[in-house]
Amino acid sequence: QVQLVESGGGLVQAGGSLRLSCAASGSTFRLNTMGWYRQAPGKQRELVARIYSGSSTYYLDSAKGRFTISRDNAKNTVYLQMNSLKPEDTAVYLCQDWNSGAWGQGTQVTVSS
């Protein structure tokens, strides 16, 4: 059974940075596509970034140039480096293993203006 545990969220001022981590267990991590989603109150969940097994990436338009997704297959961990954060980035950020459909519990990111 795939388990995902996120960490690294918190409260930061606009313009600041955070790095989220998602540790995976029970999966063939290096072969799997991993994604970071976010869900703000009253809004639909949206895909922020995705990284494929070959390390190619996809980004939401509003994340391009500010966020970087990466993976460390030796540690079974995927990261989301978020720079130049804006109040509209405030949301619960969730990690997903696309191949298994597993989700983490989420980590809160709050950006104050």
Buried (B, 14 or more C-beta within 10 A) or exposed (E): EBEBBBBBBEEBEEEBEBBBBBBBEEBEBEEBBBBBBBBBEEEEBEBBBBBBBEEEBBBBEEBEEBBBBBBEEEEBBBBBBBEEBEEEBBBBBBBBBBBBEBBBEBBEBBBEE
